[in-house]
């Protein structure tokens, strides 16, 4: 379980102007994890990279259930 944020493409940001639009009918979410090239999760600052993972859900939020299946994962 991790914290996710809504993910919008640049063309979506033009259409989603209001607070309501940015928090309704959400299907794509993003979270970031640190990693290093040698496989460790953490290391010195100059060795770290950030991996962005974009998740697509089967139903749009808000939904009746708080947990929804992931249908697509993109890194």
C-alpha positions as CSV (number, residue, x, y, z in Angstrom):
1,X,0.0,0.0,0.0
2,X,1.4,3.4,-1.0
3,X,0.3,7.0,-1.5
4,X,-0.7,7.9,-5.1
5,X,-1.5,11.1,-6.8
6,X,-3.8,11.8,-9.8
7,X,-1.9,11.7,-13.1
8,X,-2.9,13.9,-16.0
9,X,-1.3,14.2,-19.4
10,X,-0.6,17.7,-20.8
11,X,-3.7,17.7,-22.9
12,X,-5.8,16.6,-19.9
13,X,-4.6,19.6,-17.8
14,X,-6.1,22.0,-20.3
15,X,-9.5,20.4,-19.9
16,X,-9.4,20.0,-16.1
17,X,-9.3,23.5,-14.8
18,X,-11.5,23.5,-11.7
19,X,-10.9,21.7,-8.4
20,X,-13.9,19.5,-9.1
21,X,-12.5,18.5,-12.5
22,X,-9.1,17.6,-11.0
23,X,-10.7,15.3,-8.4
24,X,-13.6,13.6,-10.2
25,X,-13.6,10.8,-12.8
26,X,-9.9,9.8,-12.1
27,X,-8.6,6.6,-13.6
28,X,-4.8,7.2,-13.8
29,X,-2.5,7.6,-10.7
30,X,1.2,8.0,-10.3
31,X,3.7,7.2,-7.5
32,X,7.5,7.6,-7.4
33,X,10.1,5.3,-5.9
34,X,13.8,5.9,-5.5
35,X,16.3,3.4,-6.8
36,X,20.0,3.0,-7.7
37,X,21.5,1.3,-10.7
38,X,23.2,-1.4,-8.6
39,X,19.8,-2.6,-7.2
40,X,19.7,-0.9,-3.8
41,X,16.7,1.1,-2.9
42,X,18.7,4.0,-1.3
43,X,22.2,5.2,-1.7
44,X,24.2,8.5,-2.0
45,X,22.3,11.4,-3.5
46,X,24.4,11.4,-6.7
47,X,23.6,7.6,-7.2
48,X,19.8,7.9,-6.9
49,X,17.3,7.9,-9.6
50,X,13.5,8.3,-9.4
51,X,11.1,5.7,-11.0
52,X,7.6,7.0,-11.9
53,X,4.9,4.3,-12.0
54,X,1.6,5.2,-13.6
55,X,-1.4,3.0,-12.7
56,X,-4.7,2.8,-14.6
57,X,-7.8,1.5,-12.7
58,X,-10.7,-0.5,-14.0
59,X,-13.3,2.1,-12.7
60,X,-13.0,5.8,-12.2
61,X,-12.8,7.4,-8.8
62,X,-14.8,8.3,-6.8
63,X,-16.4,4.9,-6.8
64,X,-18.5,2.9,-4.4
65,X,-15.5,0.9,-3.3
66,X,-12.2,2.4,-2.1
67,X,-10.0,-0.4,-3.6
68,X,-10.2,-0.9,-7.4
69,X,-8.3,-3.4,-9.6
70,X,-5.3,-2.1,-11.6
71,X,-5.7,-3.0,-15.3
72,X,-2.5,-1.4,-16.6
73,X,0.9,-0.5,-15.1
74,X,3.5,1.7,-16.8
75,X,7.0,2.7,-15.6
